[in-house]
Amino acid sequence: MSRTVPFYDFHKLHSPGFQEKINARFAEIVSKNGFVEGEYNFSFEEKFAEKQGAKHCLLVANGTDALEISLLAYGLKPGDKVAVAGITFYASGEAVLNMGMIPVYVDVVPNSGLMCPKSLERVLENHDIKAVMPVHIYGLPADMKAINELCAPKKIPVIEDAAQGQGGYIHSGPIGSGGNLVTFSFYPTKNLGAFGDAGAILTDDDDLALIIKTIRNHGRSDLELMGRNSRCDHLQAAVLDLKLETIDEENKQRKQIATWYHEALKDLPINLVDSKYLETSSWHLYPVFLSDSGIREKAQAAFKEAGIGCTPFYERSLNQEKVFNKFTDGEWAEAEKMAGTVLCLPMNPFITQEDVSYVAENLKKVL
Ligand SMILES: *Cc1c(COP(=O)(O)O)cnc(C)c1O
């Protein structure tokens, strides 16, 4: 069998036509020697804010910085407790630790990995939480209505980690439109990816926007604030700005592929993400939930043999990661269960219906 189904597909994403356009932009930037705060930074920030339904977009150096700067912008201090989702990419928790803050784990909803509002309610009752950080994990929209309603009366700021969420929808519109600080990563593998590192923060609040602008550029403004270097360079902004032209089409394709997967896998003895998310997820990843870790290992081996890319995002819940060992506040029963059984199937805009059938056949064989 000569078919292979890659997890990501940069060859197709960066087609010769795309390369021609981006090379022209790079040549223009080099000839003008305008490497920071260039016209593509401003162009992208304006378009992306509008696209995601926020007033301001501030580009920063990467998605982890976006989280750290958001914590600072909301005025949190070292030692403050931050409620974090139990299933996420390590960086969401790392940002809390980097700022000297204390993570308190919130458990997740089974078959999604999204922050569980009931668990959050208990965590908010039992701890003096200074910020809550839900993650739109896999691109699935977190229940922002419920989370905001728990946090608003206590005036607890919410930071949405939307590193995987570009293209998804919450109750108020596109992910980014909820009025909180919302952070993005444009690492190359994300739905909207640069040629290296970049990130952004969205906000509707003029004062927070100025604070973020000040922090990302060494504290340079009239505000008296400690800054750092978290600028996004002009070359990355030029890539992101160009990719905005095709991102909607690519995200539409991801949704189509998720729908094919749902149909092809529906009779197998595994759990899928609830089909109510078919319309609202960005489908950054397509996770399936197997009955135990032994079956997951078998599936991984079979996929490798068959030339199918797959990844166990995330093999450990946040509390199980080594550097988080000494932080033991919060809840994580469902998060640990899920980390033991989740497997992400190939997901990129170039997967065909035949690829999906091939993945389904190979999965069926091991179950
Ligand atoms: C990728 C990612 C990040 C970190 O982004 P970087 O740009 O790599 O710093 C944070 N949170 C989540 C959920 C991510 O997927």
The ligand as an SDF file (V2000), in Angstrom:
LIG
                    3D

 15 15  0  0  0  0  0  0  0  0999 V2000
    0.9650   26.2060   20.7530 C   0  0  0  0  0  0  0  0  0  0  0  0
    0.2780   26.4760   22.0260 C   0  0  0  0  0  0  0  0  0  0  0  0
    0.7660   27.4080   22.9630 C   0  0  0  0  0  0  0  0  0  0  0  0
    2.1200   28.0570   22.8600 C   0  0  0  0  0  0  0  0  0  0  0  0
    2.3940   28.7400   21.7360 O   0  0  0  0  0  0  0  0  0  0  0  0
    3.9080   29.0690   21.3100 P   0  0  0  0  0  0  0  0  0  0  0  0
    3.7120   29.9750   20.1540 O   0  0  0  0  0  0  0  0  0  0  0  0
    4.5540   27.7690   20.9700 O   0  0  0  0  0  0  0  0  0  0  0  0
    4.5690   29.7340   22.4630 O   0  0  0  0  0  0  0  0  0  0  0  0
    0.0130   27.6780   24.0930 C   0  0  0  0  0  0  0  0  0  0  0  0
   -1.1470   27.0440   24.3210 N   0  0  0  0  0  0  0  0  0  0  0  0
   -1.6450   26.1180   23.4660 C   0  0  0  0  0  0  0  0  0  0  0  0
   -2.9460   25.4740   23.7840 C   0  0  0  0  0  0  0  0  0  0  0  0
   -0.9410   25.7980   22.3070 C   0  0  0  0  0  0  0  0  0  0  0  0
   -1.4290   24.8680   21.4740 O   0  0  0  0  0  0  0  0  0  0  0  0
  1  2  1  0
  2  3  1  0
  2 14  2  0
  3  4  1  0
  3 10  2  0
  4  5  1  0
  5  6  1  0
  6  7  2  0
  6  8  1  0
  6  9  1  0
 10 11  1  0
 11 12  2  0
 12 13  1  0
 12 14  1  0
 14 15  1  0
M  END
$$$$
